Amino acid sequence: MQSKQWMGLMVLGLATATPAFAAGQADAKGFVEDSALNVLLRNAYINRDYSDGRQDSSEWGQAAIANFSSGFTQGTVGFGVDAFAAYGLRLDSTRRRSGNGGIDFFIKDSNGNPEHDVAKGGASLKVRLSNTVLAYGDLRPTLPVLYHDDSRLLPESYTGTMLTSNEIEGLQFVAGTFHAQSRKSDEGRDSGGLKGIDVIGASYAFSDALSAALYASDVDHVVRESSFKRQYLNLNYVMPIASNSLNFDFNGYRSKYDEDFYDSGKNRIWSLATTYTTGPHAFTLAYQRSSGDVGYDYGWYQNAGGVGDGGGSIWLANSYWSDFNNKDEKSWQLAYTVDFAAYGMPGLTYRVAYVRGTDIDGANTTDGKEHEFFNQISYKVQSGPAKDLSLRLRASALRISSDVFADQKNNGSGKEVRVFIDYPFSVF
């Protein structure tokens, strides 16, 4: 991989250049003065009731996640520390229904029983020059080609180095290299068995209405001397229409797997979502298309046969319970969202969506189908002692034709319910 070499050159260049906007470190308040400690209490429940013969699964847990972020020391170069600690307690004790891969709250032990609890933590050192920050240690990247999964009880984390630069107004540049992945259900720093992943990319806001992003990743295979490369492109445009707006959001990935990778070939997948917003109402129409030798693959852990780039590295319109990312799949979405603040209930929102996928090229068919009906209602407390406490109730009904079910890694026909209660608060 060449990315590590030019990443070092990029860091050197940024360190020696005269920045266009140098207010970041110049405004440093101090290591202690600008420190913050935040805590998130999360109660999470996921239930999957399959209708195709698979074992039903459900998990329920309570988590406490503490995040500490120091300020930067004053001077030309500032130094700081970030750290996190997380603990999850299993509340659902059903052996047959817990410890399944698709939910992954608690990993199973050697006897096949889900762990009673999981505790993990990490820390990183950060250095800032001007508006450029270099961090090393345990990190939680949020990039379209490397996105740590925070959709379960506890979040994933990665060990490595990441550079984030905001020297030019509107432009953010990111580069990083990682060599370990801590899975969300286990305590080890490299419990996911990551061999290595390099990432680079940038996002730029041309105006308040138009923005673009371009990212790339290079992942080493943990078993064989092979890798796959992935590129991501986003274009987002907001068109004002009187007091309303029309948003166009394009997302696309191109992936290339080496011949020795577990699933060799190429894939291209893209989506275009158009959302019309008027007052508290938003109407979305989206189309998504997958093409190439294989389907779009992401997530899960390399020591379990997965890719290792995080469970959220699929920034596409038609991603709910199913991601509609099979080989040659075409999918349409209709969605509606309403914000009840306009009706005297601030903090309450509701979303409903229907997605239909066709033309799936599976092991036994070239005309496989699937469809999903999605509902989500959420509420966030606006004031008082429980301010920012949020409740999210989500339900999906998914149907996948039997001739493509064998190709599904995590999903099958059935119903899924998720209940998340999050209570974030600041200690200081």
HUKA-V448860 format. One record per residue. N is the residue number from 0. RES is the residue in three letters. OMEGA is omega in degrees with one decimal (* if undefined). NEAR is the number of other C-alpha atoms within 8 Angstrom. Layout:
n/res/omega/near
N/RES/OMEGA/NEAR
N/RES/OMEGA/NEAR
//
This chain:
n/res/omega/near
0/MET/-179.1/4
1/GLN/-172.9/5
2/SER/-179.7/9
3/LYS/-179.3/9
4/GLN/-178.2/7
5/TRP/172.6/8
6/MET/177.7/10
7/GLY/177.3/8
8/LEU/178.9/8
9/MET/177.7/8
10/VAL/178.7/9
11/LEU/179.9/8
12/GLY/178.5/8
13/LEU/-178.7/9
14/ALA/-176.2/7
15/THR/-177.8/6
16/ALA/172.3/6
17/THR/-173.6/4
18/PRO/178.7/9
19/ALA/178.9/6
20/PHE/-169.8/10
21/ALA/-174.6/10
22/ALA/-173.7/8
23/GLY/-179.2/10
24/GLN/178.2/16
25/ALA/179.8/10
26/ASP/-177.9/6
27/ALA/-178.2/12
28/LYS/180.0/10
29/GLY/-176.8/10
30/PHE/-177.6/13
31/VAL/-173.8/7
32/GLU/-176.5/7
33/ASP/-179.5/10
34/SER/178.9/11
35/ALA/174.6/10
36/LEU/-179.7/11
37/ASN/-179.1/12
38/VAL/174.7/12
39/LEU/170.8/12
40/LEU/-175.4/11
41/ARG/170.1/12
42/ASN/-171.7/12
43/ALA/178.7/13
44/TYR/174.7/12
45/ILE/178.4/12
46/ASN/176.4/11
47/ARG/-178.8/11
48/ASP/-174.9/9
49/TYR/-180.0/12
50/SER/-176.1/8
51/ASP/178.2/7
52/GLY/177.8/5
53/ARG/176.7/7
54/GLN/175.5/7
55/ASP/-178.1/9
56/SER/174.8/12
57/SER/175.7/12
58/GLU/-178.5/15
59/TRP/-177.8/12
60/GLY/175.6/14
61/GLN/-176.7/13
62/ALA/169.6/14
63/ALA/-176.1/11
64/ILE/179.9/12
65/ALA/179.8/11
66/ASN/177.5/11
67/PHE/177.0/11
68/SER/178.3/11
69/SER/167.3/12
70/GLY/177.2/15
71/PHE/173.8/15
72/THR/-178.4/12
73/GLN/-177.3/12
74/GLY/180.0/8
75/THR/176.8/8
76/VAL/-179.4/11
77/GLY/179.6/13
78/PHE/179.3/12
79/GLY/-177.9/13
80/VAL/169.5/11
81/ASP/179.7/12
82/ALA/176.1/11
83/PHE/174.3/11
84/ALA/-176.0/11
85/ALA/178.0/12
86/TYR/178.1/12
87/GLY/-179.9/13
88/LEU/-179.8/10
89/ARG/177.5/13
90/LEU/176.5/8
91/ASP/-172.4/9
92/SER/-178.7/6
93/THR/-174.7/6
94/ARG/-174.6/8
95/ARG/-173.5/6
96/ARG/-177.3/11
97/SER/174.8/13
98/GLY/178.6/14
99/ASN/-172.3/8
100/GLY/-176.0/6
101/GLY/179.2/6
102/ILE/168.6/11
103/ASP/170.7/11
104/PHE/-175.5/13
105/PHE/-179.7/14
106/ILE/178.1/10
107/LYS/177.5/10
108/ASP/-175.3/8
109/SER/178.8/5
110/ASN/179.3/5
111/GLY/178.9/6
112/ASN/175.6/9
113/PRO/179.0/11
114/GLU/179.6/10
115/HIS/178.8/7
116/ASP/177.3/9
117/VAL/178.6/12
118/ALA/-178.5/10
119/LYS/178.7/10
120/GLY/179.3/8
121/GLY/-179.2/9
122/ALA/178.3/11
123/SER/174.2/12
124/LEU/179.9/11
125/LYS/-179.8/12
126/VAL/-178.5/12
127/ARG/170.9/13
128/LEU/-175.3/12
129/SER/177.9/14
130/ASN/179.1/13
131/THR/-178.8/12
132/VAL/174.1/11
133/LEU/-177.2/11
134/ALA/175.9/11
135/TYR/176.9/12
136/GLY/-178.2/11
137/ASP/-171.7/11
138/LEU/177.3/11
139/ARG/-176.8/9
140/PRO/179.1/9
141/THR/-178.6/7
142/LEU/-179.5/7
143/PRO/177.1/11
144/VAL/175.7/14
145/LEU/-174.2/13
146/TYR/179.3/14
147/HIS/-175.5/16
148/ASP/175.5/11
149/ASP/-177.3/9
150/SER/179.1/6
151/ARG/-176.0/11
152/LEU/179.4/14
153/LEU/-179.1/14
154/PRO/168.6/11
155/GLU/171.2/13
156/SER/-179.7/13
157/TYR/175.7/15
158/THR/-179.7/13
159/GLY/-177.0/13
160/THR/178.9/11
161/MET/177.4/11
162/LEU/176.9/13
163/THR/-175.6/11
164/SER/176.4/10
165/ASN/-175.6/11
166/GLU/-179.4/13
167/ILE/-177.2/9
168/GLU/-179.7/6
169/GLY/-176.7/9
170/LEU/171.8/11
171/GLN/178.2/12
172/PHE/-178.1/12
173/VAL/172.2/12
174/ALA/-178.1/12
175/GLY/174.4/12
176/THR/-173.6/12
177/PHE/-175.0/11
178/HIS/178.4/11
179/ALA/179.5/14
180/GLN/176.1/15
181/SER/-177.9/14
182/ARG/-173.4/14
183/LYS/-175.5/13
184/SER/-174.4/10
185/ASP/-171.1/12
186/GLU/-174.9/10
187/GLY/178.8/8
188/ARG/176.9/9
189/ASP/-180.0/10
190/SER/176.2/10
191/GLY/176.1/13
192/GLY/-179.5/11
193/LEU/175.0/14
194/LYS/178.6/10
195/GLY/174.8/12
196/ILE/175.1/13
197/ASP/-179.5/13
198/VAL/175.1/15
199/ILE/178.5/12
200/GLY/-178.9/11
201/ALA/171.8/11
202/SER/-176.4/12
203/TYR/175.3/10
204/ALA/178.5/10
205/PHE/178.9/9
206/SER/175.9/6
207/ASP/-175.3/6
208/ALA/-171.2/9
209/LEU/176.0/11
210/SER/-179.6/13
211/ALA/178.4/12
212/ALA/178.3/12
213/LEU/-178.5/11
214/TYR/177.4/13
215/ALA/177.5/12
216/SER/177.8/13
217/ASP/-173.1/12
218/VAL/173.2/12
219/ASP/175.4/11
220/HIS/-174.2/14
221/VAL/-175.8/11
222/VAL/-175.0/4
223/ARG/175.8/7
224/GLU/-179.1/8
225/SER/-177.4/10
226/SER/167.4/11
227/PHE/-178.1/13
228/LYS/-177.5/11
229/ARG/174.4/12
230/GLN/-177.5/12
231/TYR/178.0/14
232/LEU/175.2/12
233/ASN/171.5/11
234/LEU/-178.3/12
235/ASN/-178.3/12
236/TYR/177.9/10
237/VAL/-179.9/10
238/MET/176.4/8
239/PRO/176.9/8
240/ILE/-173.3/7
241/ALA/177.8/5
242/SER/-179.7/6
243/ASN/179.2/10
244/SER/175.8/12
245/LEU/-176.1/12
246/ASN/174.7/12
247/PHE/-176.1/12
248/ASP/179.3/11
249/PHE/176.0/12
250/ASN/-179.8/14
251/GLY/176.3/12
252/TYR/169.0/12
253/ARG/-176.1/11
254/SER/177.0/12
255/LYS/-179.7/11
256/TYR/175.7/12
257/ASP/-177.8/10
258/GLU/-178.1/8
259/ASP/176.6/9
260/PHE/-172.8/12
261/TYR/179.7/5
262/ASP/-170.7/8
263/SER/177.4/11
264/GLY/-179.6/11
265/LYS/175.2/11
266/ASN/169.8/16
267/ARG/178.3/12
268/ILE/-179.3/13
269/TRP/175.6/12
270/SER/174.4/14
271/LEU/179.2/12
272/ALA/176.7/13
273/THR/-176.5/11
274/THR/175.5/11
275/TYR/-178.1/11
276/THR/176.1/11
277/THR/-176.6/9
278/GLY/-179.3/6
279/PRO/-173.4/10
280/HIS/175.8/10
281/ALA/-179.4/11
282/PHE/-175.3/11
283/THR/170.9/12
284/LEU/-175.6/11
285/ALA/174.7/13
286/TYR/-179.1/13
287/GLN/-175.7/14
288/ARG/175.3/12
289/SER/179.8/16
290/SER/179.2/12
291/GLY/-176.1/11
292/ASP/-176.9/8
293/VAL/173.2/13
294/GLY/177.1/12
295/TYR/-177.3/12
296/ASP/-179.4/6
297/TYR/168.2/12
298/GLY/-174.3/12
299/TRP/-167.4/12
300/TYR/-174.3/13
301/GLN/179.3/14
302/ASN/173.8/9
303/ALA/178.0/7
304/GLY/-178.4/8
305/GLY/-176.9/10
306/VAL/177.5/12
307/GLY/-177.2/12
308/ASP/173.4/14
309/GLY/-175.9/13
310/GLY/179.0/11
311/GLY/-176.4/12
312/SER/177.5/14
313/ILE/-177.7/9
314/TRP/-178.4/8
315/LEU/-173.0/10
316/ALA/-171.5/11
317/ASN/-179.6/14
318/SER/175.4/10
319/TYR/170.8/6
320/TRP/169.1/9
321/SER/177.5/8
322/ASP/176.3/7
323/PHE/-172.6/10
324/ASN/179.1/11
325/ASN/178.9/11
326/LYS/175.6/15
327/ASP/-176.9/13
328/GLU/171.3/15
329/LYS/-178.0/13
330/SER/176.6/13
331/TRP/177.9/12
332/GLN/167.6/13
333/LEU/-177.4/11
334/ALA/178.2/11
335/TYR/178.6/11
336/THR/177.6/11
337/VAL/176.0/10
338/ASP/-174.3/12
339/PHE/175.7/12
340/ALA/179.3/10
341/ALA/-179.5/9
342/TYR/175.9/6
343/GLY/179.4/6
344/MET/-179.0/8
345/PRO/-179.9/10
346/GLY/-177.8/12
347/LEU/177.3/12
348/THR/179.1/11
349/TYR/177.6/11
350/ARG/174.7/12
351/VAL/-177.2/11
352/ALA/172.9/11
353/TYR/179.5/11
354/VAL/178.1/12
355/ARG/178.5/11
356/GLY/-178.8/13
357/THR/173.3/11
358/ASP/178.8/11
359/ILE/177.2/16
360/ASP/-178.4/13
361/GLY/-177.9/11
362/ALA/-174.4/8
363/ASN/-177.2/6
364/THR/170.1/10
365/THR/-177.6/8
366/ASP/178.8/8
367/GLY/-177.1/14
368/LYS/170.6/12
369/GLU/174.7/11
370/HIS/-176.8/11
371/GLU/173.0/13
372/PHE/-170.6/11
373/PHE/174.3/13
374/ASN/173.7/11
375/GLN/173.5/11
376/ILE/-178.1/11
377/SER/179.7/12
378/TYR/176.2/10
379/LYS/178.8/11
380/VAL/-172.2/11
381/GLN/-176.5/8
382/SER/177.7/7
383/GLY/-177.5/6
384/PRO/-179.6/4
385/ALA/-179.2/8
386/LYS/178.7/9
387/ASP/171.9/11
388/LEU/-176.4/11
389/SER/175.4/12
390/LEU/179.6/11
391/ARG/177.9/12
392/LEU/-174.6/11
393/ARG/179.1/11
394/ALA/178.2/11
395/SER/170.0/12
396/ALA/-173.7/11
397/LEU/176.3/14
398/ARG/179.8/10
399/ILE/-179.5/12
400/SER/-172.7/9
401/SER/-177.1/6
402/ASP/175.0/10
403/VAL/-176.6/16
404/PHE/-177.7/9
405/ALA/-179.3/7
406/ASP/-177.1/7
407/GLN/-178.5/8
408/LYS/-174.9/4
409/ASN/-171.9/6
410/ASN/170.1/8
411/GLY/179.1/13
412/SER/180.0/11
413/GLY/179.7/12
414/LYS/178.0/11
415/GLU/174.9/12
416/VAL/175.0/12
417/ARG/174.9/12
418/VAL/179.6/11
419/PHE/172.7/12
420/ILE/-178.6/11
421/ASP/177.3/11
422/TYR/177.4/11
423/PRO/174.7/10
424/PHE/-177.9/8
425/SER/175.2/8
426/VAL/171.5/7
427/PHE/*/6
//
